[in-house]
Amino acid sequence: MKKISAVTSLFRNIRRIMSDAVETIESAPFSLGSFSLSFTALIVIRLLVESGVSGFRTEGLAFLFFGFSHTFLFFLFAFLLFLPIARIAGATSWQRAVNLILFGFLVVLTPPIVDKIIFGDRMFWSFYELDGLYGLISRFFHFFGDTPDIGMTYGARAEVAIMSVGLGLYAWFRSRKATKALGVSLLSYAVFFILGTFPSYVAIVALAPSQGILGVTELNVAGFTLSPKSFLGHEMADPRTALGIRMSIIYALLVSVTVGVFLYRVSKKTFLALIRNVRWPQIFWHGGLLLLGGGLAALYAGARLRFDFFETLGVLLLAGAVESAWLASVVFNDIADRRIDEKTNRDRPLPARTISATLYREIGILFFAASILFAGIVSMKAMLLILTYQAIAFLYSSPPFRLKRFPIIATVLSAAAGMSVILAGFSAVSQSSDISPVPATILAFLAIAYAVTIPLKDFKDIEGDRKDGVFTVPVILGTEKARAVIGTALFLCYVASPIVLHEPKLAIPSILFGTLSFLSVARAGRKQNKRETFRALPAWNMLIITVYGLIATIVLLT
């Protein structure tokens, strides 16, 4: 009896220790900033371990960048997928699930070490298992198949086993149900298997229209994902870099969507506050500037896009980078403009108190990081231009410079920011970074036209800007004189466009759309009709510019 009692007491102590340990892990303090730094640190250490076991070989900058982007986005996507599994297993809140999975992700540091111990100096490559649909089904039931030296190596398989069993034990610890524990383990393994073979599904989906779902073989998958062919006019150096670029694009898009869904699920209030605050006219405007840059590359630099599977997704990701840069600038502008917004934009997140100042700043930093990372995946030159955009936006909005207070300087900076987006589109599509094929008159005209449209957004903020010492054109000239100056400048930009583009067929459309733009400024704010308020003025002009731009494009191409 004493022995039974001692064993029982031992199990109780073990259970108490485990309970205390799990509680300590799950109840750890959490913030978006601390999580982001912790997760990034984990990935950096993982890459350092991988480099260490390979003898710290000297690699090029592109290899290191895409190695980081691929690894970071892969594990971030995996992390997001495992959060619901942690909730199913028994985590009582999303915060506890985040802390639990983040702690469990310490296991990602072990695969390179395990592989080095097992393989020694023998050759091995840990990445994915690539196969057709039939082969994938077989590999699922054979724990990734019989090639542990390439693809899912012993170290990666040990990682999968530890995490799957660990989540199963956690589910049993929370529920005391063996069936639930087994179900969670199998679900975890299934998710790991999909992640470990993910390029195969991408290839099957992309190649199915031409080869059929069952006709895609292991060789087809390998060729589709590993072949180092050109991408948006730029050459891929080797199969590893090719894989890193392609899967980084896929994971960046998937992470973006998944983060949005997760934020909506966890904090609908925060999600909707961000959506309402994006300034949709500027979202479409920035996308248009990017496409304009690509169009200039096609018209004047001889760029030719295949628009294959990855190039199409690459353009979409670059658009995401530009929009993320805009959203980052919105956040930091809102933080600097809080006093103005308390007066004229009370529905924005900070005056409305829908998002705390600390969280809002952290979100802005993440938008900034996403814009740089996403642009770099598509084009290093585009990344530098997006970084330039961010630098201009910071000088424009934030103390101590806050150059938006000075009208001429503010206008020049805004025009420079817009031009950096146009050049990002140009550099991503063009095989050369040389902008000289584009006539200087066109670039100058675009910069002037962009500068002229900037003051449209300032009419609605006259009272707040005047109070905060921001000297915009409407503040300096007053509403009526500003209407005349800005409306006339817009009209002149339209009527000058046929001369700049050497296209007389645009003469009548330019006068028509210039008149519409002038009237939109002249009528805004004079009635309570929502369509004619100052707040709607930028949106109407974006619509007018877009329609005219489409007409001009058709005329130029025919």
Helices and strands as residue ranges (DSSP letters): H 2-26, H 32-53, H 61-89, H 94-104, G 105-109, H 111-119, E 125-126, H 133-141, E 150-151, H 154-175, H 178-196, H 198-211, G 213-215, H 218-226, H 239-266, H 268-276, H 280-300, H 309-336, H 338-344, H 349-352, H 357-378, H 380-397, G 403-405, H 407-429, H 440-453, G 454-461, H 462-468, H 473-477, H 479-501, G 504-506, H 507-523, G 530-532, G 534-536, H 537-557
